[in-house]
Amino acid sequence: MRTCLLALALGLFSSHSWADWRGALPDAQLCGQGEFRKYGFDIYEAQLWGACALAPLDAAFALQLTYHRTISRRKIVESSLDEMKRLAVSPVSEATLEQWRSLLEQAFVDVKPGDSLTGVYMPGSGVRFFMGAQLTADIKDAEFARTFFRIWLDPDTQAPELRKNLLRTQP
C-alpha cells in the first residue's frame, strides 16, 4: 500500500513539474536572450522561445524573465502599465487601463532573485502567465497581449539592445 501511495505521489509531482508554459509550445526553440539593466543594476535575464523564423507578434512565443532582484507586484504592474500606455498603437482610455491593471495584478506576484515569470503569447487570442510552473492567469484579450509584449519587442522599446538580443535567431 505504501509503495502504491509513493508511486502515485511521485507521478503527480512529476506531471505537475511539466505542467508549465512548455506544454503550450512543445516545439519552441530559444530564439534569443539578454539582460535588462537599469541604472547599472541587473534586473532580469529575458529569454524568447518560439519558432524564431517568424516576425514578432505573428506566431506564438514565450517570453521568460528570470529576476536578479526583489521586486514587488505593484512595481511590476505599474512599470508594465506605463510602458503599455506609451507603446499602445492608439490612446488607451482610463477604463481600459484600469481593466489592464486588474489583469496584471492577477497575473503577477512579488518576485525575488531566481524567480521566473513567463508570458505565452497566443496571436489573436491572448496571453497565459506563469510563475515558475504555475499558471497565474489566462487572459483572453488580444489587444492586451499585443500591447503587453510590445514592451520588449516594439522598435521603440526602452531596451533596444535587449530587443536585438531577443530577436537574434539561432543558426
Salt bridges, closest charged atoms under 4 A:
ASP20 OD2 - ARG22 NH1 2.59
GLU35 OE1 - HIS68 NE2 2.78
ASP42 OD1 - ARG37 NE 2.67
GLU78 OE2 - ARG101 NH1 2.18
GLU83 OE1 - ARG86 NH2 2.82
GLU98 OE2 - ARG101 NE 3.35
ASP115 OD1 - LYS112 NZ 3.28
ASP138 OD2 - ARG128 NE 3.67
ASP138 OD1 - LYS140 NZ 3.42
ASP154 OD2 - ARG150 NE 3.81
ASP156 OD2 - ARG86 NH1 3.24
GLU161 OE2 - LYS164 NZ 3.36
